[in-house]
Amino acid sequence: MWKVKPPVAFPMETRYRPILENLVPPDPMSQFHLRRGPPEEEFPNLCRNCTWMGQILTPAMYRRQFNRCTHSGVLFDDVIRPGIEEPGEWSGPVTVGCLAGDAQSYILFCDFFDRVIEAYHEHKVTSKTPESDFNYDNLKGGDDLDRSYAVHCEVSVTRAIDDFSFPTHCSRGERRHLLSLARRALQKLETEVPGELWLLEELNQQQQVEMKVTAPTSLQLRCGVARDWPDARAVWLSKDGSLLVWVNMDDHLRLASPRDDANVTEAFKRVFINLQKLQESYRALKHPFIWKQQLGWVTSSPADVGTGLKVSVHLKLQLLPKHKRLPDVLKRLKICMEETESPEVYSVRNSRTFGQTEVELTQLVVDGVKLLIAMEKRLQACADIHELLPSHK
């Protein structure tokens, strides 16, 4: 077994060490000449901030992060800017209110990010490595949803690429390099799954609608996520339309499988089989997906750490959305429901991505959708739904 020998202190090194240490900046922040006041003067006004960032950040925590800077130049003020720009509303869902500028942000500002992740996902960050489970055979009932109510589903997963800054801090050169890597990885995928890569700047309005590409929001523009839009943004679409890959949109990479038959199992299978193929291609290119021991797969948003998985099912519901017990039911099921452009059609999806495996999160949505459908049927029959109310999980 190899053993590391203890370091030897040389007389010359001992003599010149104080001089050398004085020449090296003790903190990366010392390389910048920012006209900033002390932390007490720079602390943001969070009185009306409804995000998790606004609820967690204290002057003492801000002071600890104030003079820290990642190797790519991400400051703590860069991290919390999204929550300052978009403070949220007390009546709406609580957002994280922050975005990481690079992977090192989760390490350097860990005492802040860990608290935000724990609050948002309602799961403790521990030294235990999160588990992954891509085995679609472990899913139960994802292929037999009642089609009278379930009209559409989509399974998507987000990944970040190692050695590159995240979208809020990404340069043009980095973004174009990411596009080049994606082109090479997707060309290899096309040998098994025929498809084509479309540059966003080459798509007309109709094509963007067909590929579900939307214009960047004002928050994305203000926070830098949509900087230089649409430069180096692209969408890869399989010939049969069952798999899409977004490049440099909200994050480095996002795979999605939409299905009009609401077959969640098939969508899950489609995404994760091809995700593993892309993972091997990126690893061969010396740029693997970013994984942190205590957090799992990480991307720019703390809301997506762990699995990066989103499972959504569109349901036709008339009576249940008006029921007074619905918010409590959704909270117990750990899912959320939002309106869509279609009347009486609602999108039901998982509200968390951390603390459970991919299969467990998908099963959570499948079981929740089936219960919501059962409740809707009860209400249509003028019956009570009290017996169907789930217990706290």
VORO-974834 format. One record per residue (C-alpha): residue in three letters; x, y, z. Coordinates in steps of 0.02 Angstrom, whole numbers, plus 32768, in hexadecimal, padded with zeros to 4 digits. Layout:
BEGIN
+-------+------+------+------+
: marlo :    X :    Y :    Z :
+-------+------+------+------+
:   ALA :    X :    Y :    Z :
...
+-------+------+------+------+
This chain:
BEGIN
+-------+------+------+------+
: marlo :    X :    Y :    Z :
+-------+------+------+------+
:   MET : 8000 : 8000 : 8000 :
:   TRP : 8040 : 80AB : 7FCE :
:   LYS : 8065 : 8121 : 805C :
:   VAL : 8081 : 81DC : 8051 :
:   LYS : 8123 : 8214 : 80A1 :
:   PRO : 8118 : 82A7 : 8118 :
:   PRO : 8150 : 834D : 80CA :
:   VAL : 8202 : 8384 : 80E4 :
:   ALA : 8220 : 843A : 8117 :
:   PHE : 82B5 : 847F : 80BB :
:   PRO : 8317 : 850F : 810B :
:   MET : 8309 : 857C : 806F :
:   GLU : 824F : 855E : 8062 :
:   THR : 823A : 858A : 811A :
:   ARG : 829C : 8629 : 80FF :
:   TYR : 823B : 8665 : 8068 :
:   ARG : 818D : 861F : 8091 :
:   PRO : 814E : 86BF : 80E7 :
:   ILE : 8183 : 8725 : 8051 :
:   LEU : 8132 : 86AC : 7FD4 :
:   GLU : 8091 : 86A5 : 8039 :
:   ASN : 8087 : 8761 : 8039 :
:   LEU : 8098 : 8764 : 7F7B :
:   VAL : 8007 : 86E9 : 7F63 :
:   PRO : 7F5B : 8736 : 7F83 :
:   PRO : 7F0F : 86E1 : 801C :
:   ASP : 7E62 : 86ED : 7FCE :
:   PRO : 7E2B : 86F6 : 7F16 :
:   MET : 7DC4 : 878F : 7F43 :
:   SER : 7E64 : 87F1 : 7F5C :
:   GLN : 7E81 : 87EA : 7EA0 :
:   PHE : 7DE6 : 8855 : 7E85 :
:   HIS : 7DD9 : 890E : 7EAB :
:   LEU : 7D1F : 8918 : 7ECB :
:   ARG : 7CDE : 89B7 : 7F19 :
:   ARG : 7C7A : 895E : 7F9F :
:   GLY : 7C56 : 8991 : 8050 :
:   PRO : 7C61 : 891D : 80E5 :
:   PRO : 7BE5 : 888A : 80EF :
:   GLU : 7B75 : 88EC : 8164 :
:   GLU : 7B5B : 8973 : 80DF :
:   GLU : 7B4A : 88F8 : 804E :
:   PHE : 7ACB : 8884 : 809F :
:   PRO : 7A2E : 8881 : 8030 :
:   ASN : 7982 : 88B8 : 806A :
:   LEU : 7922 : 8816 : 8083 :
:   CYS : 788A : 885A : 80E0 :
:   ARG : 7811 : 882D : 8054 :
:   ASN : 7873 : 879D : 800B :
:   CYS : 780A : 86FE : 8003 :
:   THR : 7890 : 8687 : 7FC0 :
:   TRP : 78ED : 8607 : 8026 :
:   MET : 7989 : 8670 : 800D :
:   GLY : 7931 : 8703 : 805F :
:   GLN : 78F5 : 869B : 80F1 :
:   ILE : 799C : 8644 : 8112 :
:   LEU : 7A20 : 86CA : 80F1 :
:   THR : 7A56 : 8728 : 818D :
:   PRO : 7AD5 : 87B5 : 81A2 :
:   ALA : 7B4C : 873A : 81F8 :
:   MET : 7B3F : 86BD : 8168 :
:   TYR : 7B53 : 8748 : 80E8 :
:   ARG : 7BF0 : 8784 : 8142 :
:   ARG : 7C3D : 86D6 : 8138 :
:   GLN : 7C1F : 86CB : 807C :
:   PHE : 7C48 : 8781 : 8054 :
:   ASN : 7D01 : 8770 : 8027 :
:   ARG : 7CF6 : 86C6 : 7FD6 :
:   CYS : 7D09 : 86AB : 7F1B :
:   THR : 7D10 : 860E : 7EB1 :
:   HIS : 7D9F : 85EF : 7E37 :
:   SER : 7D31 : 8627 : 7DA6 :
:   GLY : 7D06 : 86CA : 7DFE :
:   VAL : 7C5A : 86A8 : 7E4A :
:   LEU : 7C34 : 8717 : 7EDF :
:   PHE : 7BAF : 86F7 : 7F60 :
:   ASP : 7B4E : 878F : 7F22 :
:   ASP : 7B46 : 8738 : 7E77 :
:   VAL : 7AF9 : 869F : 7ECB :
:   ILE : 7A6C : 86FE : 7F22 :
:   ARG : 7A46 : 8779 : 7E95 :
:   PRO : 79B2 : 8713 : 7E4F :
:   GLY : 7958 : 871F : 7EF6 :
:   ILE : 797B : 87DA : 7F01 :
:   GLU : 793A : 87F6 : 7E50 :
:   GLU : 78A1 : 8787 : 7E6A :
:   PRO : 7870 : 878A : 7F23 :
:   GLY : 77D2 : 8724 : 7F07 :
:   GLU : 7728 : 8731 : 7F59 :
:   TRP : 76E8 : 86EB : 7FFD :
:   SER : 764E : 86A5 : 7FA6 :
:   GLY : 76B2 : 8642 : 7F24 :
:   PRO : 7729 : 85AE : 7F30 :
:   VAL : 77CD : 85D1 : 7F8A :
:   THR : 7861 : 85D0 : 7F11 :
:   VAL : 7917 : 85B5 : 7F40 :
:   GLY : 7947 : 8668 : 7F12 :
:   CYS : 79FA : 863F : 7EE1 :
:   LEU : 7A61 : 85EF : 7E57 :
:   ALA : 7B10 : 85A6 : 7E5C :
:   GLY : 7B8D : 85F3 : 7DE3 :
:   ASP : 7BF6 : 8555 : 7DD9 :
:   ALA : 7C0C : 84AD : 7E2F :
:   GLN : 7C87 : 84F5 : 7EAD :
:   SER : 7BFE : 8568 : 7EED :
:   TYR : 7BAC : 84D4 : 7F44 :
:   ILE : 7C4E : 84B5 : 7FA3 :
:   LEU : 7C89 : 8566 : 7FC7 :
:   PHE : 7BDC : 85A2 : 7FFE :
:   CYS : 7BA5 : 84FA : 8045 :
:   ASP : 7B64 : 853D : 80EB :
:   PHE : 7AE8 : 85A7 : 8088 :
:   PHE : 7ABD : 852E : 7FFB :
:   ASP : 7AA6 : 849A : 8071 :
:   ARG : 7A25 : 84FB : 80D7 :
:   VAL : 79C7 : 8530 : 803A :
:   ILE : 79C7 : 847E : 7FF6 :
:   GLU : 798A : 8437 : 809C :
:   ALA : 78FD : 84B7 : 80A7 :
:   TYR : 78C3 : 84A5 : 7FF3 :
:   HIS : 78CD : 83E7 : 7FE7 :
:   GLU : 78A0 : 83C6 : 809E :
:   HIS : 792F : 834B : 80AA :
:   LYS : 79CE : 8356 : 8111 :
:   VAL : 7A77 : 8363 : 80BA :
:   THR : 7AE7 : 82DE : 8107 :
:   SER : 7B8C : 828B : 80DF :
:   LYS : 7B2C : 81F9 : 8094 :
:   THR : 7B39 : 81F0 : 7FD7 :
:   PRO : 7A8D : 81FF : 7F83 :
:   GLU : 7A59 : 8162 : 7F27 :
:   SER : 7A25 : 8157 : 7E71 :
:   ASP : 79AC : 80DB : 7E24 :
:   PHE : 798C : 80E1 : 7D69 :
:   ASN : 793B : 8033 : 7D62 :
:   TYR : 7893 : 8052 : 7D0D :
:   ASP : 785D : 7FA0 : 7D35 :
:   ASN : 7849 : 7FDA : 7DEA :
:   LEU : 77BF : 8054 : 7DB7 :
:   LYS : 770F : 8019 : 7DDD :
:   GLY : 7673 : 8057 : 7D84 :
:   GLY : 76C5 : 80DD : 7D1A :
:   ASP : 7680 : 8090 : 7C7A :
:   ASP : 75C8 : 8080 : 7CA7 :
:   LEU : 758C : 812E : 7CD8 :
:   ASP : 74D5 : 8150 : 7CB1 :
:   ARG : 74DA : 81A3 : 7C06 :
:   SER : 7433 : 81F7 : 7C26 :
:   TYR : 7490 : 8269 : 7C9D :
:   ALA : 754B : 8257 : 7C77 :
:   VAL : 7567 : 82A8 : 7BCC :
:   HIS : 7623 : 82C6 : 7BC6 :
:   CYS : 76C4 : 82A6 : 7C26 :
:   GLU : 7779 : 82DB : 7C1F :
:   VAL : 7814 : 829B : 7C78 :
:   SER : 78AD : 830B : 7C74 :
:   VAL : 7957 : 830B : 7CC7 :
:   THR : 79DB : 8395 : 7CD5 :
:   ARG : 7A97 : 8380 : 7CD7 :
:   ALA : 7B2E : 83F5 : 7CE6 :
:   ILE : 7BD6 : 83D7 : 7C92 :
:   ASP : 7C77 : 83D4 : 7CF6 :
:   ASP : 7CFA : 845E : 7CDE :
:   PHE : 7C7B : 84DF : 7CA1 :
:   SER : 7C25 : 856E : 7CFB :
:   PHE : 7B69 : 8568 : 7D0D :
:   PRO : 7AF9 : 85D6 : 7C9E :
:   THR : 7AF7 : 8670 : 7D10 :
:   HIS : 7BB6 : 8679 : 7D08 :
:   CYS : 7BDA : 8624 : 7C62 :
:   SER : 7C40 : 8682 : 7BDE :
:   ARG : 7C1D : 867B : 7B24 :
:   GLY : 7CB6 : 860E : 7B09 :
:   GLU : 7C7F : 8592 : 7B8E :
:   ARG : 7BCF : 858C : 7B48 :
:   ARG : 7C0E : 856C : 7A98 :
:   HIS : 7C84 : 84E6 : 7AD8 :
:   LEU : 7BF0 : 8493 : 7B30 :
:   LEU : 7B90 : 8495 : 7A8C :
:   SER : 7C24 : 8445 : 7A34 :
:   LEU : 7C2B : 83BB : 7AB7 :
:   ALA : 7B70 : 839F : 7AAA :
:   ARG : 7B7C : 8393 : 79ED :
:   ARG : 7C00 : 830A : 79FB :
:   ALA : 7BA2 : 82AA : 7A82 :
:   LEU : 7AFD : 82B4 : 7A24 :
:   GLN : 7B4D : 827C : 7981 :
:   LYS : 7B7F : 81DE : 79DA :
:   LEU : 7ACF : 81CA : 7A1E :
:   GLU : 7A87 : 81DD : 796E :
:   THR : 7AD4 : 8137 : 793B :
:   GLU : 7A4F : 80E5 : 79A9 :
:   VAL : 79C9 : 816C : 79B5 :
:   PRO : 79B2 : 81CC : 7912 :
:   GLY : 799F : 8285 : 792D :
:   GLU : 79DB : 8333 : 78FE :
:   LEU : 7A28 : 83C6 : 795B :
:   TRP : 79D8 : 846F : 793A :
:   LEU : 7A2C : 8513 : 7967 :
:   LEU : 79B0 : 8588 : 79BB :
:   GLU : 79E5 : 861C : 7950 :
:   GLU : 79B6 : 85B9 : 78B4 :
:   LEU : 7905 : 858A : 78ED :
:   ASN : 786D : 85EC : 78B4 :
:   GLN : 77DC : 8614 : 7928 :
:   GLN : 7776 : 857B : 78F7 :
:   GLN : 7808 : 8505 : 7912 :
:   GLN : 7829 : 854F : 79BE :
:   VAL : 7774 : 8530 : 79EF :
:   GLU : 777E : 847B : 79B3 :
:   MET : 781C : 845E : 7A17 :
:   LYS : 77D3 : 84B5 : 7AB0 :
:   VAL : 7859 : 853C : 7AAF :
:   THR : 781F : 85D8 : 7B08 :
:   ALA : 786D : 8685 : 7B0F :
:   PRO : 78D6 : 86A8 : 7BAB :
:   THR : 787E : 86F7 : 7C3F :
:   SER : 78AC : 87A2 : 7C81 :
:   LEU : 78FB : 874F : 7D1A :
:   GLN : 7969 : 86E0 : 7CAB :
:   LEU : 79A2 : 877A : 7C4D :
:   ARG : 79C8 : 87DC : 7CEB :
:   CYS : 7A26 : 874D : 7D3F :
:   GLY : 7A8F : 8722 : 7CA7 :
:   VAL : 7A44 : 8677 : 7C81 :
:   ALA : 7A0A : 86B7 : 7BD7 :
:   ARG : 7AA5 : 8720 : 7BB5 :
:   ASP : 7ACE : 872E : 7AF9 :
:   TRP : 7A2B : 86D7 : 7ACD :
:   PRO : 7A1D : 8672 : 7A5C :
:   ASP : 7AD8 : 865C : 7A42 :
:   ALA : 7B12 : 85A6 : 7A55 :
:   ARG : 7A66 : 8568 : 7A89 :
:   ALA : 7A23 : 84CE : 7A32 :
:   VAL : 799D : 8447 : 7A36 :
:   TRP : 79B7 : 8393 : 7A00 :
:   LEU : 7919 : 8338 : 79CB :
:   SER : 7908 : 827F : 79A5 :
:   LYS : 78B3 : 824E : 7902 :
:   ASP : 781D : 8205 : 795C :
:   GLY : 780F : 829B : 79D0 :
:   SER : 781B : 8231 : 7A6E :
:   LEU : 78BE : 827E : 7AAC :
:   LEU : 78F9 : 8332 : 7AB6 :
:   VAL : 799F : 8375 : 7AF4 :
:   TRP : 79B0 : 842E : 7B1F :
:   VAL : 7A61 : 8473 : 7B1C :
:   ASN : 7A91 : 8513 : 7B7B :
:   MET : 79DF : 8545 : 7BA4 :
:   ASP : 79BA : 8549 : 7C5F :
:   ASP : 7A4F : 84D7 : 7C7E :
:   HIS : 7AD9 : 8482 : 7C1E :
:   LEU : 7A71 : 83EC : 7BEB :
:   ARG : 79BC : 83B7 : 7BFD :
:   LEU : 796E : 8318 : 7BBA :
:   ALA : 78B2 : 8307 : 7BAC :
:   SER : 7838 : 8285 : 7B6C :
:   PRO : 7786 : 82C6 : 7B4E :
:   ARG : 76F9 : 824A : 7B2E :
:   ASP : 7645 : 8268 : 7AFC :
:   ASP : 7613 : 81BC : 7B3D :
:   ALA : 7646 : 81EC : 7BEF :
:   ASN : 76B2 : 8150 : 7BFE :
:   VAL : 7728 : 8188 : 7C87 :
:   THR : 7789 : 80E4 : 7C89 :
:   GLU : 77B6 : 80F0 : 7BD0 :
:   ALA : 77E7 : 81A7 : 7BE1 :
:   PHE : 7855 : 817E : 7C77 :
:   LYS : 78A4 : 80ED : 7C19 :
:   ARG : 78C5 : 8159 : 7B7F :
:   VAL : 791A : 81E2 : 7BE2 :
:   PHE : 798B : 817B : 7C52 :
:   ILE : 79C5 : 80FD : 7BD0 :
:   ASN : 7A02 : 818C : 7B62 :
:   LEU : 7A41 : 81F0 : 7BF7 :
:   GLN : 7AB8 : 8162 : 7C23 :
:   LYS : 7AF5 : 815C : 7B6E :
:   LEU : 7B17 : 8217 : 7B70 :
:   GLN : 7B6C : 8206 : 7C19 :
:   GLU : 7BE6 : 8189 : 7BCF :
:   SER : 7C08 : 81FB : 7B3A :
:   TYR : 7C2B : 8292 : 7BA8 :
:   ARG : 7C9B : 822A : 7C18 :
:   ALA : 7CFD : 81F3 : 7B7E :
:   LEU : 7D0E : 82AC : 7B50 :
:   LYS : 7D5D : 82CA : 7BFD :
:   HIS : 7CC9 : 8335 : 7C34 :
:   PRO : 7C57 : 82C9 : 7CA0 :
:   PHE : 7BB5 : 8301 : 7CF0 :
:   ILE : 7BCF : 835B : 7D96 :
:   TRP : 7BB2 : 82F0 : 7E31 :
:   LYS : 7BCC : 8325 : 7EE6 :
:   GLN : 7BD9 : 82A2 : 7F6F :
:   GLN : 7B5B : 82F1 : 7FE6 :
:   LEU : 7AE5 : 833A : 7F64 :
:   GLY : 7AE3 : 82C2 : 7ED1 :
:   TRP : 7AD1 : 830E : 7E24 :
:   VAL : 7ADF : 83CB : 7E2D :
:   THR : 7AAC : 8454 : 7DB4 :
:   SER : 7A9E : 8510 : 7DC2 :
:   SER : 79FF : 850D : 7E2C :
:   PRO : 79F8 : 84C2 : 7EDC :
:   ALA : 7945 : 8494 : 7EB0 :
:   ASP : 7987 : 840F : 7E38 :
:   VAL : 7A15 : 83BF : 7E9B :
:   GLY : 7A13 : 8305 : 7EC2 :
:   THR : 79C0 : 82BE : 7E26 :
:   GLY : 7997 : 8353 : 7DB6 :
:   LEU : 78F6 : 82F5 : 7D8F :
:   LYS : 784E : 8340 : 7D63 :
:   VAL : 77B7 : 82D0 : 7D43 :
:   SER : 7717 : 8328 : 7D0C :
:   VAL : 766C : 82E5 : 7CDC :
:   HIS : 75E2 : 834F : 7C91 :
:   LEU : 7538 : 8326 : 7CDE :
:   LYS : 7487 : 8357 : 7CAE :
:   LEU : 7438 : 838F : 7D51 :
:   GLN : 7397 : 83F1 : 7D6B :
:   LEU : 7364 : 83E2 : 7E21 :
:   LEU : 7400 : 83B6 : 7E84 :
:   PRO : 745E : 845A : 7E61 :
:   LYS : 73D0 : 84B7 : 7EBB :
:   HIS : 73D3 : 8446 : 7F54 :
:   LYS : 740E : 8498 : 7FF5 :
:   ARG : 7475 : 8400 : 8029 :
:   LEU : 74DC : 83FB : 7F89 :
:   PRO : 7573 : 8462 : 7FC9 :
:   ASP : 7583 : 83EE : 805F :
:   VAL : 7574 : 8354 : 7FEF :
:   LEU : 75FE : 8391 : 7F7B :
:   LYS : 766F : 83B8 : 800F :
:   ARG : 7657 : 830A : 8056 :
:   LEU : 7679 : 82BA : 7FAD :
:   LYS : 7714 : 8328 : 7F94 :
:   ILE : 76DA : 835D : 7EE8 :
:   CYS : 76A1 : 8403 : 7EA0 :
:   MET : 7619 : 8432 : 7E25 :
:   GLU : 7618 : 84C5 : 7DAD :
:   GLU : 75A1 : 8507 : 7D2A :
:   THR : 75C9 : 84F0 : 7C71 :
:   GLU : 7595 : 8552 : 7BD7 :
:   SER : 7505 : 84D8 : 7BBD :
:   PRO : 746A : 84F3 : 7C28 :
:   GLU : 744B : 846E : 7CAD :
:   VAL : 74F3 : 841C : 7C87 :
:   TYR : 7574 : 8420 : 7D14 :
:   SER : 762B : 83EF : 7D1B :
:   VAL : 7655 : 837E : 7DAE :
:   ARG : 770E : 8364 : 7DD4 :
:   ASN : 778A : 833B : 7E5D :
:   SER : 77B6 : 83CF : 7EC9 :
:   ARG : 785E : 838B : 7F05 :
:   THR : 78F6 : 8339 : 7EB3 :
:   PHE : 7965 : 8314 : 7F4A :
:   GLY : 795A : 828C : 7FCE :
:   GLN : 790E : 8201 : 7F64 :
:   THR : 7944 : 819B : 7ECD :
:   GLU : 7907 : 81BB : 7E1C :
:   VAL : 7890 : 8126 : 7E24 :
:   GLU : 784B : 815B : 7ECE :
:   LEU : 7829 : 820C : 7E92 :
:   THR : 77D2 : 81CD : 7DF6 :
:   GLN : 776C : 8151 : 7E5B :
:   LEU : 7739 : 81E1 : 7ECC :
:   VAL : 76EF : 823E : 7E37 :
:   VAL : 769B : 81A3 : 7DEF :
:   ASP : 7648 : 8175 : 7E94 :
:   GLY : 7617 : 822A : 7EB2 :
:   VAL : 75C7 : 823B : 7E06 :
:   LYS : 7562 : 819C : 7E20 :
:   LEU : 7523 : 81DD : 7EC7 :
:   LEU : 74F3 : 8285 : 7E7C :
:   ILE : 7493 : 822B : 7DF2 :
:   ALA : 743A : 81C0 : 7E74 :
:   MET : 740A : 825E : 7ED4 :
:   GLU : 73C9 : 82B2 : 7E36 :
:   LYS : 735B : 821A : 7E12 :
:   ARG : 7317 : 821E : 7EC3 :
:   LEU : 72EA : 82D6 : 7EB3 :
:   GLN : 7297 : 82B8 : 7E0C :
:   ALA : 722C : 8234 : 7E60 :
:   CYS : 7200 : 82B4 : 7EE8 :
:   ALA : 725C : 824A : 7F6A :
:   ASP : 72D3 : 827F : 7FF4 :
:   ILE : 7390 : 8270 : 7FDF :
:   HIS : 73B9 : 8269 : 8099 :
:   GLU : 73DE : 81AE : 8093 :
:   LEU : 745E : 81CA : 8008 :
:   LEU : 74C2 : 8250 : 8061 :
:   PRO : 7578 : 8218 : 806E :
:   SER : 75D5 : 8210 : 8112 :
:   HIS : 766B : 8282 : 8132 :
:   LYS : 770A : 823E : 80E2 :
+-------+------+------+------+
